Amino acid sequence: MHIQERRAAPRFPLDSTGCAIINGSNVDLKTHDVSQGGALVEFVALTSLKKGTKLRVRLNIGFIGRAIICRVNTSNNCTLYSLKFDRFDFYSDLVLSAYFVKYDRHLSGTCTIH
C-alpha cells in the first residue's frame, strides 16, 4: 500500500526542542522533521490531543507560530503529532528558510549546521 505524501513542501530532519501552549499550559516538545507548512513533533510529557486541536508553538531555533494538529499517529508507546502551521510571522518564516538553506548546503558539503 502506497501512502500519499500530503505536504506541499519538502520535509527536512530537525532534532530540536521547544514547547507548545495548549489550553494555557506549556508542554515541552521535540521535533522529528519540519517543512515550510508544518512539523512532526512528539510531546515530552504524556499528552493526549485530538486532530483539530489548535496550539501555539515555539521552537528553540527561533520559530514562533500557531499550528493545528492534522494527524495523530500512536505506535510503540510513542505518539507523534503532525502539525500544520496556521500562522507565523515574517521573522519565523525567515528562520525556517535559513534552516532549509543550511541543511541543503550541509548535504552538498559546503556548510555545517549549528
All heavy atoms as an XYZ file, in Angstrom:
897
protein
N       0.841     -1.183      0.000
C       0.000      0.000      0.000
C       0.879      1.236      0.000
O       1.797      1.373      0.800
C      -0.882     -0.021      1.244
C      -1.824      1.122      1.304
S      -3.068      0.802      2.570
C      -2.903      2.255      3.534
N       0.627      2.158     -0.877
C       1.390      3.400     -1.010
C       0.688      4.522     -0.258
O      -0.495      4.769     -0.467
C       1.533      3.762     -2.490
C       2.232      5.056     -2.718
N       3.569      5.216     -2.455
C       1.785      6.242     -3.164
C       3.905      6.459     -2.744
N       2.846      7.100     -3.175
N       1.436      5.177      0.625
C       0.877      6.313      1.372
C       1.243      7.585      0.639
O       2.423      7.853      0.390
C       1.420      6.353      2.815
C       0.993      5.094      3.559
C       0.938      7.601      3.529
C       1.588      4.965      4.938
N       0.258      8.369      0.300
C       0.481      9.599     -0.438
C       0.998     10.687      0.489
O       0.481     10.904      1.577
C      -0.822     10.060     -1.088
C      -0.663     11.315     -1.903
C      -1.979     11.745     -2.528
O      -2.993     11.103     -2.353
N      -1.949     12.848     -3.240
N       2.054     11.361      0.059
C       2.606     12.480      0.807
C       1.651     13.648      0.696
O       1.256     14.045     -0.393
C       3.982     12.865      0.227
C       4.586     14.081      0.849
C       4.846     13.930      2.336
O       5.452     12.940      2.740
O       4.413     14.808      3.096
N       1.264     14.211      1.857
C       0.297     15.305      1.856
C       0.947     16.668      1.983
O       0.295     17.674      1.776
C      -0.710     15.117      2.990
C      -1.630     13.941      2.734
C      -2.753     13.936      3.698
N      -2.475     12.987      4.757
C      -3.199     12.847      5.839
N      -4.245     13.590      6.029
N      -2.889     11.970      6.741
N       2.206     16.716      2.341
C       2.868     18.010      2.480
C       3.192     18.586      1.113
O       3.680     17.892      0.229
C       4.171     17.869      3.259
C       3.949     17.573      4.704
C       5.258     17.625      5.427
N       5.062     17.206      6.802
C       5.959     17.381      7.738
N       7.096     17.967      7.462
N       5.732     16.979      8.956
N       2.926     19.872      0.971
C       3.235     20.548     -0.283
C       4.712     20.918     -0.362
O       5.270     21.025     -1.441
C       2.379     21.800     -0.423
N       5.356     21.115      0.792
C       6.767     21.500      0.852
C       7.597     20.312      1.325
O       7.109     19.456      2.069
C       6.931     22.676      1.814
N       8.868     20.234      0.906
C       9.705     19.107      1.328
C       9.980     19.112      2.826
O      10.023     20.160      3.458
C      11.002     19.305      0.537
C      10.996     20.723      0.091
C       9.573     21.164      0.037
N      10.162     17.910      3.387
C      10.487     17.749      4.801
C      12.004     17.815      4.988
O      12.757     17.337      4.158
C      10.047     16.384      5.306
C       8.592     16.154      5.289
C       8.307     14.750      5.763
N       6.893     14.461      5.616
C       6.263     13.566      6.332
N       6.907     12.848      7.216
N       4.989     13.369      6.158
N      12.405     18.359      6.122
C      13.810     18.392      6.496
C      13.925     17.850      7.912
O      13.162     18.259      8.790
C      14.353     19.826      6.459
C      14.383     20.413      5.077
C      13.289     21.107      4.579
C      15.504     20.273      4.278
C      13.302     21.650      3.307
C      15.529     20.813      3.000
C      14.427     21.502      2.508
N      14.865     16.930      8.159
C      15.013     16.428      9.524
C      15.427     17.567     10.448
O      16.230     18.411     10.069
C      16.106     15.372      9.414
C      16.771     15.604      8.118
C      15.827     16.357      7.244
N      14.852     17.612     11.618
C      15.203     18.643     12.595
C      15.039     18.046     13.981
O      13.936     17.677     14.372
C      14.304     19.872     12.449
C      14.518     20.983     13.480
C      15.928     21.573     13.362
C      13.473     22.076     13.330
N      16.147     17.935     14.690
C      16.146     17.433     16.060
C      16.285     18.649     16.965
O      17.391     19.072     17.275
C      17.300     16.453     16.253
C      17.289     15.818     17.627
O      16.245     15.855     18.300
O      18.344     15.280     18.028
N      15.170     19.227     17.331
C      15.148     20.442     18.134
C      14.114     20.289     19.238
O      13.278     19.389     19.202
C      14.794     21.647     17.254
O      14.775     22.839     17.999
N      14.189     21.157     20.194
C      13.204     21.168     21.265
C      12.423     22.471     21.210
O      12.771     23.393     20.490
C      13.875     21.019     22.650
O      14.817     22.082     22.811
C      14.568     19.674     22.778
N      11.392     22.529     22.004
C      10.563     23.714     22.076
C       9.407     23.441     23.015
O       9.479     22.539     23.860
N       8.358     24.219     22.860
C       7.174     23.986     23.679
C       5.942     24.437     22.920
O       6.019     25.161     21.932
C       7.274     24.703     25.025
S       7.163     26.485     24.931
N       4.822     23.961     23.386
C       3.530     24.356     22.828
C       2.673     24.862     23.972
O       2.759     24.349     25.091
C       2.855     23.174     22.151
N       1.896     25.878     23.692
C       0.925     26.355     24.669
C      -0.412     25.756     24.269
O      -0.934     26.018     23.187
C       0.855     27.884     24.699
C       2.221     28.464     25.073
C      -0.223     28.343     25.686
C       2.310     29.973     24.959
N      -0.922     24.895     25.150
C      -2.162     24.184     24.884
C      -3.105     24.445     26.048
O      -2.796     24.105     27.189
C      -1.913     22.669     24.753
C      -0.852     22.404     23.680
C      -3.203     21.943     24.438
C      -0.282     21.010     23.708
N      -4.221     25.096     25.767
C      -5.204     25.433     26.801
C      -4.546     26.145     27.984
O      -4.839     25.846     29.138
C      -5.945     24.178     27.274
C      -6.737     23.532     26.167
O      -7.271     24.213     25.299
N      -6.805     22.217     26.177
N      -3.624     27.050     27.691
C      -2.983     27.853     28.732
C      -1.813     27.203     29.443
O      -1.223     27.812     30.321
N      -1.443     25.974     29.074
C      -0.333     25.275     29.725
C       0.813     25.063     28.746
O       0.581     24.739     27.573
C      -0.777     23.909     30.244
O      -1.780     24.053     31.208
N       2.059     25.207     29.234
C       3.239     24.917     28.421
C       3.526     23.428     28.446
O       3.574     22.822     29.516
C       4.473     25.646     28.956
C       4.486     27.100     28.576
O       3.676     27.558     27.783
N       5.410     27.840     29.152
N       3.713     22.847     27.264
C       4.047     21.430     27.140
C       5.306     21.333     26.285
O       5.320     21.805     25.145
C       2.890     20.640     26.479
C       3.252     19.179     26.354
C       1.593     20.817     27.262
N       6.381     20.738     26.843
C       7.631     20.584     26.103
C       7.448     19.615     24.952
O       6.683     18.649     25.039
C       8.745     20.085     27.017
C       9.178     21.138     28.036
O       9.002     22.340     27.759
O       9.686     20.755     29.102
N       8.187     19.866     23.874
C       8.116     19.001     22.705
C       9.484     18.863     22.074
O      10.388     19.637     22.360
C       7.101     19.527     21.680
C       7.335     20.907     21.049
C       8.307     20.835     19.874
C       6.022     21.490     20.574
N       9.616     17.855     21.218
C      10.802     17.731     20.385
C      10.343     17.450     18.968
O       9.332     16.785     18.737
C      11.761     16.669     20.898
C      11.233     15.272     20.932
C      12.284     14.322     21.499
C      11.776     12.897     21.516
N      12.784     11.962     21.964
N      11.088     17.982     18.014
C      10.714     17.832     16.611
C      11.425     16.623     16.006
O      12.503     16.232     16.438
C      11.089     19.084     15.796
O      12.499     19.283     15.870
C      10.366     20.315     16.299
N      10.782     16.056     14.992
C      11.387     14.984     14.206
C      11.750     15.505     12.825
O      12.800     15.181     12.300
C      10.431     13.799     14.096
C      10.304     13.049     15.383
N      10.894     11.834     15.586
C       9.673     13.355     16.542
C      10.634     11.409     16.812
N       9.884     12.324     17.416
N      10.851     16.287     12.248
C      11.141     16.949     10.979
C      10.268     18.189     10.859
O       9.349     18.403     11.651
C      10.983     16.007      9.781
C       9.564     15.506      9.556
O       8.611     16.295      9.704
O       9.401     14.333      9.215
N      10.595     19.011      9.874
C       9.878     20.267      9.692
C       9.831     20.588      8.205
O      10.688     20.164      7.434
C      10.573     21.406     10.504
C      11.933     21.745      9.939
C       9.710     22.634     10.616
N       8.798     21.299      7.809
C       8.684     21.817      6.448
C       8.166     23.242      6.565
O       7.846     23.710      7.658
C       7.730     20.964      5.608
O       6.390     21.189      5.992
N       8.068     23.921      5.455
C       7.551     25.287      5.486
C       6.095     25.307      5.945
O       5.633     26.279      6.494
C       7.673     25.920      4.097
C       7.599     27.418      4.105
C       8.808     28.076      4.758
O       9.908     27.566      4.700
N       8.592     29.199      5.393
N       5.392     24.192      5.776
C       3.980     24.162      6.110
C       3.626     23.483      7.417
O       2.487     23.552      7.869
N       4.605     22.817      8.071
C       4.266     22.116      9.298
C       5.440     21.366      9.888
O       6.576     21.530      9.464
N       5.150     20.527     10.870
C       6.198     19.775     11.559
C       5.638     18.479     12.116
O       4.428     18.351     12.339
C       6.786     20.612     12.697
N       6.534     17.532     12.349
C       6.200     16.292     13.036
C       6.852     16.377     14.404
O       8.068     16.528     14.510
C       6.730     15.078     12.265
C       6.414     13.711     12.868
C       4.899     13.462     12.863
C       7.133     12.621     12.097
N       6.029     16.342     15.465
C       6.548     16.541     16.818
C       6.099     15.433     17.752
O       5.135     14.724     17.489
C       6.116     17.911     17.404
C       6.560     19.059     16.510
C       4.615     17.962     17.648
N       6.829     15.344     18.854
C       6.497     14.426     19.945
C       6.515     15.253     21.224
O       7.461     16.003     21.466
C       7.560     13.331     20.001
C       7.412     12.350     21.105
C       8.531     11.315     21.089
O       9.311     11.244     20.118
O       8.617     10.573     22.081
N       5.477     15.150     22.011
C       5.436     15.876     23.273
C       6.184     15.077     24.328
O       6.040     13.860     24.419
C       3.992     16.157     23.696
C       3.308     17.125     22.777
C       2.389     16.689     21.830
C       3.599     18.476     22.832
C       1.777     17.582     20.965
C       2.993     19.377     21.976
C       2.080     18.932     21.039
N       7.027     15.768     25.118
C       7.866     15.106     26.108
C       7.022     14.467     27.200
O       7.226     13.317     27.571
C       8.898     16.096     26.692
C       9.712     15.449     27.785
C       9.798     16.626     25.582
N       6.055     15.187     27.708
C       5.150     14.643     28.724
C       4.016     13.893     28.024
O       3.650     14.213     26.896
C       4.573     15.761     29.589
N       3.478     12.917     28.701
C       2.343     12.182     28.149
C       1.194     13.155     27.930
O       0.666     13.738     28.871
C       1.934     11.057     29.096
C       0.834     10.138     28.602
C       1.244      9.466     27.295
C       0.530      9.087     29.650
N       0.859     13.347     26.678
C      -0.180     14.300     26.302
C      -1.097     13.633     25.295
O      -0.634     13.035     24.340
C       0.460     15.556     25.657
O       1.425     16.088     26.551
C      -0.567     16.601     25.354
N      -2.377     13.736     25.516
C      -3.337     13.155     24.591
C      -4.134     14.283     23.950
O      -4.964     14.911     24.602
C      -4.267     12.189     25.339
O      -5.180     11.628     24.436
N      -3.857     14.529     22.688
C      -4.532     15.587     21.953
C      -5.221     15.001     20.732
O      -4.817     13.966     20.215
C      -3.517     16.650     21.527
C      -2.766     17.336     22.668
C      -1.654     18.204     22.117
C      -3.719     18.155     23.506
N      -6.237     15.703     20.258
C      -7.015     15.237     19.120
C      -6.703     16.047     17.872
O      -6.265     17.198     17.957
C      -8.509     15.360     19.409
C      -9.013     14.476     20.515
C     -10.526     14.541     20.577
C     -10.950     15.159     21.883
N     -12.376     15.295     22.021
N      -6.979     15.431     16.754
C      -6.901     16.126     15.471
C      -7.799     17.357     15.541
O      -8.903     17.300     16.074
C      -7.370     15.178     14.368
C      -7.320     15.756     12.993
C      -7.778     14.718     11.979
C      -7.860     15.334     10.607
N      -8.289     14.362      9.600
N      -7.301     18.487     15.048
C      -8.067     19.729     15.069
C      -7.717     20.640     16.237
O      -8.139     21.795     16.264
N      -6.940     20.129     17.215
C      -6.538     20.962     18.358
C      -5.627     22.082     17.875
O      -4.698     21.861     17.108
C      -5.796     20.110     19.417
O      -6.653     19.066     19.859
C      -5.368     20.961     20.601
N      -5.912     23.303     18.319
C      -5.093     24.467     17.968
C      -4.107     24.733     19.097
O      -4.445     24.582     20.275
C      -5.967     25.696     17.743
C      -6.882     25.547     16.558
C      -7.720     26.778     16.354
C      -8.644     26.571     15.157
N      -9.444     27.736     14.865
N      -2.884     25.103     18.728
C      -1.870     25.390     19.729
C      -0.887     26.428     19.211
O      -0.822     26.688     18.023
C      -1.142     24.100     20.134
C      -0.753     23.133     19.015
C       0.710     23.259     18.680
C      -1.067     21.739     19.485
N      -0.194     27.019     20.142
C       0.869     27.967     19.815
C       2.173     27.225     20.022
O       2.372     26.568     21.042
C       0.786     29.195     20.698
C       1.752     30.274     20.314
C       1.248     31.619     20.851
N       2.199     32.679     20.673
C       2.361     33.357     19.551
N       1.629     33.072     18.505
N       3.246     34.323     19.462
N       3.087     27.313     19.042
C       4.328     26.547     19.065
C       5.525     27.489     19.089
O       5.556     28.482     18.372
C       4.413     25.640     17.807
C       5.722     24.885     17.765
C       3.240     24.684     17.752
N       6.495     27.138     19.940
C       7.784     27.842     19.953
C       8.878     26.798     19.832
O       8.960     25.887     20.648
C       7.992     28.626     21.243
C       9.313     29.407     21.256
C       9.603     30.080     22.572
N       9.636     29.186     23.713
C      10.680     28.407     24.033
N      11.745     28.381     23.281
N      10.619     27.625     25.098
N       9.686     26.915     18.765
C      10.829     26.026     18.588
C      12.090     26.784     18.958
O      12.204     27.985     18.690
C      10.917     25.536     17.141
C       9.695     24.786     16.608
C       9.924     24.378     15.154
C       9.372     23.577     17.466
N      13.046     26.102     19.542
C      14.264     26.751     20.016
C      15.173     27.251     18.899
O      16.190     27.874     19.176
C      15.028     25.821     20.965
C      14.276     25.629     22.262
O      13.425     26.434     22.635
N      14.570     24.555     22.961
N      14.805     27.037     17.654
C      15.564     27.606     16.539
C      15.112     29.040     16.250
O      15.644     29.695     15.362
C      15.461     26.748     15.263
C      14.019     26.655     14.767
C      16.074     25.377     15.481
C      13.870     26.038     13.379
N      14.121     29.533     16.998
C      13.653     30.906     16.825
C      12.292     31.032     16.173
O      11.841     32.124     15.871
N      11.613     29.939     15.977
C      10.301     29.941     15.334
C       9.199     30.060     16.380
O       9.217     29.367     17.395
C      10.107     28.629     14.555
C       8.724     28.468     14.000
C       8.401     28.973     12.763
C       7.741     27.816     14.728
C       7.120     28.827     12.253
C       6.461     27.669     14.225
C       6.155     28.181     12.983
N       8.236     30.933     16.116
C       7.042     31.053     16.950
C       5.844     31.164     16.008
O       5.863     31.960     15.073
C       7.088     32.303     17.852
C       8.264     32.221     18.819
C       5.787     32.465     18.615
C       8.493     33.479     19.627
N       4.827     30.361     16.243
C       3.653     30.428     15.392
C       2.497     29.614     15.937
O       2.605     28.972     16.977
N       1.390     29.672     15.222
C       0.219     28.872     15.579
C       0.173     27.653     14.676
O       0.617     27.697     13.525
C      -1.058     29.683     15.398
C      -1.213     30.776     16.404
C      -2.560     31.419     16.378
N      -3.218     31.385     15.069
C      -4.221     32.161     14.724
N      -4.698     33.031     15.573
N      -4.766     32.074     13.537
N      -0.392     26.579     15.217
C      -0.499     25.344     14.445
C      -1.788     24.623     14.797
O      -2.408     24.899     15.823
C       0.703     24.444     14.725
N      -2.148     23.701     13.937
C      -3.311     22.842     14.135
C      -2.838     21.397     13.983
O      -2.086     21.081     13.051
C      -4.403     23.142     13.087
C      -4.897     24.580     13.224
C      -5.563     22.161     13.204
C      -5.804     25.033     12.090
N      -3.255     20.534     14.886
C      -2.913     19.119     14.758
C      -3.745     18.540     13.619
O      -4.975     18.586     13.649
C      -3.179     18.355     16.068
C      -2.251     18.887     17.164
C      -2.997     16.849     15.860
C      -2.489     18.288     18.529
N      -3.058     18.011     12.607
C      -3.785     17.464     11.463
C      -3.738     15.944     11.413
O      -4.493     15.338     10.641
C      -3.280     18.070     10.166
S      -1.560     17.774      9.798
N      -2.879     15.324     12.230
C      -2.842     13.862     12.265
C      -2.161     13.405     13.547
O      -1.218     14.034     14.029
C      -2.086     13.316     11.065
C      -2.245     11.825     10.887
C      -1.645     11.352      9.623
N      -0.226     11.665      9.629
C       0.656     11.187      8.768
N       0.248     10.406      7.807
N       1.909     11.495      8.844
N      -2.652     12.314     14.110
C      -2.089     11.719     15.334
C      -1.740     10.280     15.013
O      -2.572      9.534     14.501
C      -3.098     11.775     16.507
C      -2.510     11.143     17.749
C      -3.552     13.208     16.770
N      -0.479      9.890     15.281
C      -0.036      8.529     14.997
C       0.582      7.933     16.257
O       1.631      8.381     16.709
C       0.975      8.539     13.851
C       1.378      7.145     13.425
O       0.782      6.159     13.851
N       2.398      7.062     12.589
N      -0.076      6.929     16.833
C       0.417      6.276     18.043
C       0.898      4.873     17.714
O       0.173      4.102     17.091
C      -0.694      6.197     19.110
O      -1.143      7.526     19.396
C      -0.196      5.554     20.384
N       2.141      4.577     18.141
C       2.681      3.228     17.986
C       3.850      3.052     18.942
O       4.587      3.998     19.218
C       3.140      2.980     16.548
O       4.192      3.837     16.204
N       4.012      1.864     19.471
C       5.129      1.530     20.361
C       5.295      2.527     21.510
O       6.386      3.031     21.758
C       6.434      1.421     19.574
C       6.375      0.334     18.538
O       5.664     -0.647     18.694
N       7.107      0.510     17.452
N       4.223      2.843     22.193
C       4.248      3.765     23.337
C       4.758      5.162     22.983
O       5.279      5.874     23.832
C       5.083      3.190     24.483
C       4.482      1.915     25.022
O       3.262      1.753     25.040
N       5.330      1.007     25.453
N       4.624      5.550     21.736
C       5.058      6.876     21.284
C       3.945      7.462     20.423
O       3.416      6.787     19.536
C       6.345      6.757     20.483
S       6.905      8.305     19.764
N       3.601      8.704     20.680
C       2.599      9.384     19.867
C       3.257     10.550     19.147
O       3.881     11.405     19.781
C       1.429      9.895     20.732
O       0.841      8.780     21.404
C       0.377     10.571     19.876
N       3.145     10.550     17.830
C       3.666     11.631     17.008
C       2.495     12.448     16.477
O       1.469     11.895     16.091
C       4.486     11.081     15.842
C       5.725     10.275     16.219
C       6.393      9.733     14.964
C       6.698     11.110     17.032
N       2.679     13.758     16.478
C       1.640     14.679     16.025
C       2.129     15.425     14.786
O       3.204     16.023     14.806
C       1.307     15.683     17.127
C       0.683     15.048     18.338
C       1.470     14.561     19.382
C      -0.699     14.930     18.444
C       0.892     13.971     20.498
C      -1.281     14.346     19.560
C      -0.481     13.869     20.574
O      -1.060     13.286     21.679
N       1.345     15.368     13.732
C       1.627     16.153     12.535
C       0.946     17.497     12.706
O      -0.275     17.561     12.901
C       1.093     15.455     11.287
O       1.736     14.227     11.097
N       1.737     18.547     12.659
C       1.212     19.902     12.821
C       1.198     20.613     11.479
O       2.139     20.508     10.695
C       2.091     20.707     13.784
C       2.335     20.132     15.167
C       3.210     21.097     15.976
C       1.039     19.847     15.890
N       0.145     21.351     11.240
C       0.070     22.244     10.085
C       0.169     23.655     10.633
O      -0.633     24.052     11.488
C      -1.248     22.058      9.343
C      -1.383     22.970      8.155
C      -2.699     22.759      7.450
C      -2.801     23.737      6.297
N      -4.094     23.665      5.659
N       1.179     24.383     10.172
C       1.319     25.758     10.641
C       0.155     26.579     10.106
O      -0.132     26.585      8.919
C       2.646     26.368     10.207
C       3.848     25.675     10.787
C       4.969     25.431     10.019
C       3.867     25.266     12.114
C       6.076     24.806     10.553
C       4.967     24.639     12.662
C       6.080     24.399     11.870
N      -0.515     27.247     11.033
C      -1.686     28.051     10.705
C      -1.275     29.489     10.420
O      -1.758     30.113      9.491
C      -2.678     27.974     11.867
C      -3.949     28.751     11.626
O      -4.443     28.739     10.485
O      -4.443     29.372     12.578
N      -0.374     29.993     11.241
C       0.050     31.386     11.077
C       1.354     31.599     11.814
O       1.529     31.124     12.934
C      -1.015     32.312     11.639
C      -0.767     33.765     11.334
C      -1.924     34.605     11.775
N      -1.423     35.574     12.718
C      -2.142     36.181     13.620
N      -3.404     35.908     13.736
N      -1.618     37.061     14.416
N       2.281     32.291     11.180
C       3.507     32.700     11.852
C       3.979     33.994     11.231
O       3.554     34.384     10.151
C       4.587     31.620     11.838
C       4.869     30.994     10.488
C       5.803     31.536      9.624
C       4.212     29.840     10.116
C       6.072     30.943      8.410
C       4.481     29.231      8.897
C       5.414     29.795      8.040
N       4.867     34.678     11.944
C       5.300     35.993     11.496
C       6.435     35.893     10.469
O       6.987     34.828     10.218
C       5.699     36.874     12.681
C       6.854     36.306     13.480
O       7.610     35.457     12.963
O       7.006     36.700     14.635
N       6.781     37.027      9.905
C       7.802     37.107      8.872
C       9.147     36.604      9.393
O       9.845     35.864      8.711
C       7.920     38.559      8.379
C       8.952     38.746      7.317
C       8.743     38.255      6.037
C      10.137     39.407      7.597
C       9.710     38.420      5.050
C      11.095     39.578      6.615
C      10.882     39.085      5.334
N       9.508     36.955     10.620
C      10.779     36.525     11.190
C      10.842     35.003     11.287
O      11.854     34.387     10.938
C      11.012     37.151     12.569
C      12.279     36.669     13.216
C      13.512     37.162     12.805
C      12.247     35.682     14.199
C      14.688     36.707     13.368
C      13.424     35.221     14.770
C      14.635     35.736     14.366
O      15.792     35.264     14.915
N       9.783     34.366     11.737
C       9.753     32.909     11.848
C       9.865     32.256     10.467
O      10.507     31.215     10.316
C       8.481     32.444     12.552
O       8.510     32.842     13.906
N       9.268     32.863      9.455
C       9.398     32.367      8.091
C      10.858     32.422      7.655
O      11.372     31.484      7.049
C       8.515     33.189      7.157
C       8.476     32.641      5.742
O       8.463     31.404      5.578
O       8.475     33.447      4.801
N      11.547     33.511      7.994
C      12.973     33.640      7.659
C      13.813     32.597      8.388
O      14.745     32.034      7.816
C      13.482     35.044      7.993
C      12.988     36.178      7.115
C      13.520     37.517      7.618
C      13.409     35.952      5.671
N      13.501     32.333      9.660
C      14.232     31.334     10.435
C      14.118     29.966      9.772
O      15.114     29.259      9.606
C      13.718     31.289     11.895
C      14.237     30.064     12.629
C      14.121     32.551     12.633
N      12.902     29.574      9.399
C      12.713     28.279      8.733
C      13.446     28.238      7.397
O      14.134     27.264      7.091
C      11.231     28.000      8.516
C      10.433     27.524      9.713
C       8.969     27.338      9.337
C      10.987     26.236     10.282
N      13.332     29.282      6.623
C      14.001     29.321      5.320
C      15.512     29.225      5.476
O      16.176     28.511      4.716
C      13.637     30.615      4.572
O      12.259     30.635      4.287
N      16.071     29.917      6.464
C      17.514     29.852      6.709
C      17.933     28.443      7.100
O      18.985     27.947      6.664
C      17.912     30.847      7.795
N      17.130     27.765      7.913
C      17.448     26.390      8.294
C      17.469     25.488      7.059
O      18.377     24.672      6.886
C      16.447     25.844      9.319
C      16.677     24.369      9.580
C      17.737     23.954     10.375
C      15.890     23.410      8.971
C      17.988     22.609     10.576
C      16.130     22.061      9.166
C      17.180     21.661      9.967
O      17.425     20.339     10.143
N      16.481     25.636      6.167
C      16.422     24.799      4.974
C      17.636     25.030      4.076
O      18.209     24.089      3.533
C      15.135     25.054      4.187
C      13.877     24.808      4.988
C      12.741     25.553      4.756
C      13.830     23.830      5.967
C      11.580     25.329      5.480
C      12.676     23.595      6.703
C      11.551     24.352      6.456
N      18.068     26.284      3.934
C      19.249     26.600      3.128
C      20.488     25.968      3.755
O      21.303     25.346      3.069
C      19.423     28.132      2.967
C      20.779     28.473      2.388
C      18.304     28.695      2.097
N      20.650     26.102      5.077
C      21.793     25.486      5.757
C      21.784     23.976      5.581
O      22.819     23.365      5.360
C      21.777     25.806      7.256
C      22.327     27.141      7.620
C      22.360     27.246      9.134
C      22.988     28.514      9.599
N      23.053     28.596     11.058
N      20.619     23.377      5.681
C      20.514     21.927      5.539
C      20.924     21.505      4.130
O      21.694     20.553      3.961
C      19.095     21.441      5.852
C      18.999     19.942      5.824
C      19.418     19.190      6.919
C      18.526     19.278      4.694
C      19.359     17.804      6.891
C      18.463     17.896      4.664
C      18.877     17.165      5.760
O      18.826     15.799      5.727
N      20.441     22.203      3.105
C      20.811     21.884      1.724
C      22.317     22.031      1.519
O      22.945     21.211      0.862
C      20.060     22.785      0.737
C      18.640     22.308      0.480
O      18.337     21.133      0.755
O      17.833     23.134      0.004
N      22.905     23.081      2.076
C      24.352     23.283      1.950
C      25.117     22.193      2.686
O      26.157     21.738      2.213
C      24.751     24.652      2.486
C      24.341     25.768      1.568
C      24.848     27.081      2.065
N      24.428     28.153      1.191
C      24.446     29.420      1.521
N      24.877     29.789      2.712
N      24.041     30.331      0.666
N      24.608     21.775      3.829
C      25.254     20.711      4.589
C      25.272     19.419      3.758
O      26.268     18.702      3.730
C      24.520     20.483      5.917
C      25.032     19.334      6.705
N      26.262     19.351      7.322
C      24.489     18.116      6.962
C      26.456     18.193      7.936
N      25.390     17.421      7.725
N      24.164     19.117      3.091
C      24.106     17.913      2.259
C      25.098     17.977      1.104
O      25.653     16.963      0.714
C      22.693     17.708      1.703
C      21.644     17.210      2.703
C      20.302     17.051      2.000
C      22.059     15.904      3.326
N      25.317     19.184      0.593
C      26.257     19.320     -0.527
C      27.701     19.461     -0.044
O      28.620     19.558     -0.842
C      25.875     20.526     -1.406
O      26.055     21.730     -0.677
N      27.912     19.501      1.300
C      29.254     19.552      1.848
C      29.866     20.928      1.925
O      31.080     21.062      2.166
N      29.067     21.984      1.761
C      29.641     23.335      1.775
C      29.395     24.079      3.073
O      29.786     25.218      3.201
C      29.056     24.182      0.612
O      27.626     24.258      0.778
C      29.403     23.564     -0.727
N      28.751     23.448      4.054
C      28.410     24.156      5.283
C      28.145     23.143      6.391
O      27.867     21.983      6.125
C      27.159     25.013      5.049
S      26.509     25.853      6.489
N      28.235     23.576      7.626
C      27.830     22.733      8.737
C      26.631     23.364      9.427
O      26.500     24.582      9.471
C      28.962     22.559      9.777
O      29.353     23.844     10.249
C      30.148     21.840      9.172
N      25.756     22.539      9.953
C      24.570     23.030     10.646
C      24.917     23.230     12.116
O      25.496     22.368     12.754
C      23.397     22.042     10.513
C      22.981     21.928      9.064
C      22.212     22.475     11.377
C      21.848     20.964      8.826
N      24.565     24.380     12.642
C      24.794     24.689     14.081
C      23.488     24.821     14.780
O      22.566     25.324     14.346
C      25.590     25.975     14.235
C      26.959     25.882     13.642
N      27.981     25.207     14.254
C      27.463     26.335     12.471
C      29.073     25.290     13.503
N      28.777     25.964     12.427
